[in-house]
Amino acid sequence: MAGMNDQYDRCAAMVRQLNEELGWGLSSEEQQTYRDQLCTHLPDACTDPKLRAMIICYHQDHVLVQALHDSRHRAYDEAWQMWMTQVVAILKRAGLAWSSDAAVDLDDLVQIARVELVRSIASFQYQSRFSTWAYRVVVQSVQRYIRDSQALKRAVHPDSLEHLPEHDAPGYRGDYLEAHVDGCLLLERIMAFLAAQPDTRLARIFHLWAVNDHSTEEIGRLVQLSPARTRALLAQARALLRAHPDICQWNDPPEP
C-alpha cells in the first residue's frame, strides 16, 4: 500500500510540474484524473524521466486512445475513419500494401491491421506516442498475415512431402492466420475435411502444427505419439490435402 501511495504521489507531483512548466492549463480535477489513469499503466520501476515521458504521451494521446477504445464514444467513428487513412499510409511506407493472394487487396490488409489494433489497444501503456506503438502493431500484423498465409499454402501444397524436417522449428506459422486467412474459409474447409477422415488424429495434428505453431516433437507429446509417428501422420494429412481438388485449387495461383 505504501508503494502504491508513493507512485500516486510521484505521479501527482510530476503532473503538477508539467502542467505548470508546459502550460497545459489543467484544472485540479483534470490533474487528478491524469494521475489516476496513469498509475494504472506505470511499470514497477519507473524512473522520473520515464514517468515524465509517459505523462507527456498521455497528455498528447489519451483523447484519441479513449475514442478508439470505446465504441460508445461520440468520436469513435470519426477517430477510426482518421486512423484508417493512417493505416494505409503506414502500409505503403512499409512496403506492405500488397499480398501474394489475388483474393486479398489493400482494403483487406487495412482491415486486418484494424482488427489487430482493436484487439491490442487495451494493452497500450503510454510508454511511447500512440502513433509509434500503432505503427508497430500495423506492420507486424500484416507481416504476420502475409507470412502465415503463405506458410499455410506451403503446408497444404508443398513442393515435396518427402522432406518434412525432423525437428521443424516453430516461428513462421501462427494462430493469427486462423483469424485472417481468407476469412477462415480455407482453414475451416481443411479442418472439416481432415476431421472426416477415419483417423481422427489427423485434424488435431495438422491444427497443432499449422495453426498453433508446434513442432512435431511438441505435438507428439500432446497426442502421446513418437516424433516419427507424428511426422508420418502429418505427412499423411498433407498428402490428403494435396490430393483434394478443391483445396489445391484454392491454393493455386490464378492463371495469368
C-alpha positions, 0 to 999 in steps of 0.5 A: 500500500505504501508503494502504491501511495508513493507512485500516486504521489510521484505521479501527482507531483510530476503532473503538477510540474508539467502542467505548470512548466508546459502550460497545459492549463489543467484544472485540479480535477483534470490533474487528478484524473491524469494521475489516476489513469496513469498509475494504472499503466506505470511499470514497477520501476519507473524512473522520473524521466520515464514517468515524465515521458509517459505523462507527456504521451498521455497528455498528447494521446489519451483523447484519441486512445479513449475514442478508439477504445470505446465504441460508445464514444461520440468520436469513435467513428470519426477517430477510426475513419482518421486512423484508417487513412493512417493505416494505409499510409503506414502500409505503403511506407512499409512496403506492405500494401500488397499480398501474394493472394489475388483474393486479398487487396489493400482494403483487406490488409487495412482491415486486418491491421484494424482488427489487430489494433482493436484487439491490442489497444487495451494493452497500450501503456503510454510508454511511447506516442500512440502513433509509434506503438500503432505503427508497430502493431500495423506492420507486424500484423500484416507481416504476420498475415502475409507470412502465415498465409503463405506458410499455410499454402506451403503446408497444404501444397508443398513442393515435396512431402518427402522432406518434412524436417525432423525437428521443424522449428516453430516461428513462421506459422501462427494462430493469427492466420486462423483469424485472417486467412481468407476469412477462415474459409480455407482453414475451416474447409481443411479442418472439416475435411481432415476431421472426416477422415477415419483417423481422427488424429489427423485434424488435431495434428495438422491444427497443432502444427499449422495453426498453433505453431508446434513442432512435431516433437511438441505435438507428439507429446500432446497426442502421446505419439513418437516424433516419427509417428507424428511426422508420418501422420502429418505427412499423411494429412498433407498428402490428403490435402494435396490430393483434394481438388478443391483445396489445391485449387484454392491454393493455386495461383490464378492463371495469368 
